[in-house]
Amino acid sequence: MNILITSAGRRVSLIRSFQKELKKVGFNSKVFASDSNPNLSAACHIADGFFKVPQLNDSNYIDVLMALCKTHHIELIIPTIDTELLELATCKDKFALNGITVVISSVDFVLKCRDKRLTHEFFENHNIAIAKEFTKINYNIPLFIKPVDGSRSVDNYIVKSENELTENHFDNEKLMFLEYLDHDHYNEFTCDLYFSKDHNLKCVVPRKRIEVRDGEVYKAMTVRNPLVSIIKKNLSYINGAVGCLTAQFFVHKEDETKIYGIEINPRFGGGYPLTYLSGANFSKWIIEEYCLEQPITEQFDVWENDLLMIRYDDEILVHGYKDE
């Protein structure tokens, strides 16, 4: 069973994790990667093979992906970026009819994750507090502004004085005015959650975000804190959720019971290598569930606490490359 990582970009560690786990179970399978510009994707050059695909907004994207999967005997697709999730979720049954499984949550749940207001509603329905959203007439400074459908911290603003607000902030209907949770008082965590085929939570790994670049964590550490029990209690079952989810929370530094849910992304996050190396082997679990048809047997506490990850830039050399 060959595997495809879509929109691979820089996800070298994710590719390598699946390559490593496939070898452990004795599968002579390949891990392919796709990207709109694969020649300039580090992950594509690490994969066992790569494909050029149209941009995500191209009407032929799904058909091209389907054809590549059939040609190269790919039976499992792992999506990686927000902008492709809804379309792949919508076409999940279409892929299944062709013997291809997309490890993606249901359309309904993906919609809740893509719309930040629906995400807030989801958290409140599961007894998790959220940052207050203000109207654009009645608000308090400081503010945190972000798009209702944003990704990778694009168009996120911290506003600490009235004169920092612009016409765009008021006129852009997608921008939300939110209560500002100060990093002087709150720690920010991204939790990697694994949900089995039957939508039950199998693992929670909180990663404390220490340094972020371009919306992706570069320094982080695993922390066993009250988030684990809160998530186990309130999110033990999510209808439609499968595979890896990343959920963002703020936890008060002095009162760790004061927790705010920020957002959920139903995909692998950029900081997953820390979770994987700590012992929470989501890559193996996907292979077990979807390739071997085996249930997940590991417990919640399989991961190492207080494990620090410091990422760095590395080089991928491509000999004889010709610029297109």
N, C-alpha and C positions, 0 to 999 in steps of 0.2 A: 504494500500500500504506500504509494508515494504521497508526499505532503507538499502543499504550496503555501508559502507565506506571502501574502499580498502586500503591496505598497511597502516593500521591504526597507528601502532607504538605508538607514544606519543600524538596523537591528541585527548586527552581527552576532551578539550573544544569544539572541532568541533562535537564530538559525542553528548555531552550534549546539544549543541545548537539545533540540530535536534530533540532530544528527547523532549526538552522543547517546541519547536514550534509545533510539532505534537500533543502534549497534548492540546495546546491552541486552535487548530482547532477541537478538539474532536475526533481525529483519534485514534483508538485502534491499532496502528501500532507499529512495532518494528524497532529499529536501530541496525543492525548487523555490525560487523567488521570482516575483514579478514587480515591475516598477515602470512608470512612464518614461524614465530615463535610466535604464538598468546599467549602462556603461559607466555612469557616474554614481552608482550605488555601491557602497562598500559591502553591504549584506549580499547583494547579488553576486559579487565576485567570490564570496565565501561559500555560497550555496553550491549544490551539486549541479546546478544548471539554472539559467535565468531566462526570462521572457520580457520583451517590451510589450506593454499594453497601452491602450488609449488613456487619456486623462479621465478621471472619475466622472466628469460631467458629459462625457461622450456617450451618445445613445447606443453605441456598439460595445461598450465596456463589458457588459455581462456576456454577450454572445462570444466575444473574443476570449474571455476567461473560460467559458464553457468549452470552446473548441480546443484550447490549449490543454485543459484537463483531460479531455478524451484522447488527444494525440499522445500525451505523455503518461497516461495511466495514473493520473492523480485522483485519489479518492477522498482526500481530506484537505479542506481549505481553512487556514487560520488568518482572519482579517486583523489588521493592526492599527488603522487610523479611523477617526470618527466619521469622516465624510463618506466612507464607503459602507458603513455599518447598516444603514437603513435599507439601501438597495439590495445588499446581500441578504439581509433578513427577509425582505420581500420576495426574493427569488430562491429562498432556501428549498422550497418544495420542488421547484423546477430543477435545481441541481440534484436533489434526491432522486428524482425520476430517472436521472442519468447515472445513478450509482455514485454520486459525489456528495459527501457530507460537509456542510459549512458549519463550523463550530461558532455559532452566533446565537444570541438570545432572540426571543420572539419579537415580532414587529412592535407589539404593544409596549414591551419593556424597553426596547431601543428608543421608541418615541419619548418615553418618560425620561430617559437619560439625555437625549439630545436637546430637550426643551428644559432649561434650568428652572422655570416656574413649575413644570410638572414634576421635576426632581424634588423641589422643595415640598410640594404636596405629598410626594411619595414618602419623604423622610417624616413629615408630620404624621402621616397615617401609620407609621411604624414607630411612633413614640421617640423620635430623634429631633432635637431642637434645630432650628435653622436661623440664619441671620435675617433680621427684619428687612423687608423691602419697603422703601419709601415711594410715595408719589413724587413726581417732578415739580410739584407745587409745594409740598410739605415734606421737608427732609431735614436731616441733621448732619452737620459737618463734624468730623471727617466722614467721607463716603468711600465705599468701594464700588466702582462701576465696571460692569462686564456685560457682554452680549448674552442674550437669552439662549443663543445656539452656538456659543463660542467654543474655541478649541485652542490648545497650546498657548494660552495666555494672550492671544491676539486681541487687541482693543480692550485690555484690562487697564484700569486707571485707579490710582489712589489719590483722592482729592482731599487736601488738608486745609484749604482756604477757599472762600467763595470765588475769588478772582481766577482760580484755576479751572472753573467750569466754562465750557465753550458752548456756542450755539449747537454744535454737533451733538454734545451730550444731551441737550434738551430735545432736539429735533429727531434724533435717531431713535425710532420706536423700539429697536432691538436692544438698546442699552438699558440695563437695570440699575437703579440706584439702591444700594444695599448698605446695611449697617457695617461699619468697618471694624473688623476684629484685629486688634493691634498685635503684631508679632512680639512686642515687648511683654505682652500678657498671655499670649497663646502660642503653643507649639503647633506646627502644621504636620499632619500625618497623611500619607497615602497608604491605604490598606489594600493589599492584594487578597482577593476573595476567590475561592474556587467553588463552583457549583456543579454538582453532578448532573447527569442526564435527566434525573427526576427532580431537578431544581432545588435540591437540598444542599445547604452550606456544608462544606467539608473542611475548610481551613481558612484562617484569618491571619495575615501577617502585617502588622503595622510597621510602616517605614517612616521614621522621622526625617522630614525634608530639611537638610542642612544648607545645601546650595543648589539652586536651580538655574539652568541656562536655556533660554529659548523654550521655556515651558517644560523642560525635561530635567529630571534630577541628576546631579553630578556628584553630590556628597549626601549620604543618607546612612541611617543605621536602624536595625531592627530593635523594637522596644516592646516588651511584654507589659502592657498597661491595661487600664480598664476598658479600652476600646474593644479588646478581644471579647470580654464577657458581654458588653453592651451589644455588639454585633451578633454574637451567638444567640442572645436572648431575643432581639428584635428583627433580625434578618436571617433566621435559620432556614426559612423557606421563602423564595421569591418566585412567584409564578412566571415561567418563561425564561428565567435566568439559567444560563449554562456556561461552562468553561470559566475562563479568567475574567474577573471584573476588577477594576480599580475604583476605589471610593475614597474621597478626600474628606478629612475632618480637621477641625480645630479643637484642641484640648487646652483648657486653662492650666497655666503653669503651677498655680498654687492649689487649685481645686480641680482635680482630675475628673470629678463627676460632672463638671460643666463642659459639655461636649456639643459641638455644632456640626451638623452634616452640611457639606458644601456642594459636592457633585459626585456623580457616578459615571464611569465610562465602561461600557460592556465589551472590553477588549484587553489585550496585554498592554501594560504601560511600559514606558521607557526604563523604569526602575526595577522591572521584573528580575533582571540578573541577580540582584541582592536577595530577593525571595528564593530564587532557585538555588543559589549557593548557600543559603542558610539551611537548606534541607527540605523546604516545601516544594516538592518536585511536580509542579503543574504540568510540565511537558510530558513527564512519564505518565501522569494520570490521564491525560488526553489520549495517549497511545493505548493505555490499558482499556479505557472506556470505549474508544471509537475504533481501534484496530483489533484489539484482542477480545472485545466484548466482556471485559472483566469489571467487577465493581471496585470502587476505591476502598481500600482497607485501612489506610493510615489514619491516625488520630489528629486532632487539632494541633497538638503540641510537638509536632515533628521538627520544628525549626529552631535554629539557634538564636538566643536572645543576645542583645548588645553586640551585634556584628556590624562593624563599620565598613561601608563601601566608599572608596574614593576612586572615581572614574577619571580616565585621562584619554587624550587623543592619541590614536595610533595610525599607522600608515598601511594602506593597501596599494601595492604596486601592480600595475597592469602593463606588461611588456608589449611593445608593438602597437600601442593604442593609436588609433587615427580619429581625430576629432571630426564629428559629423557636421 
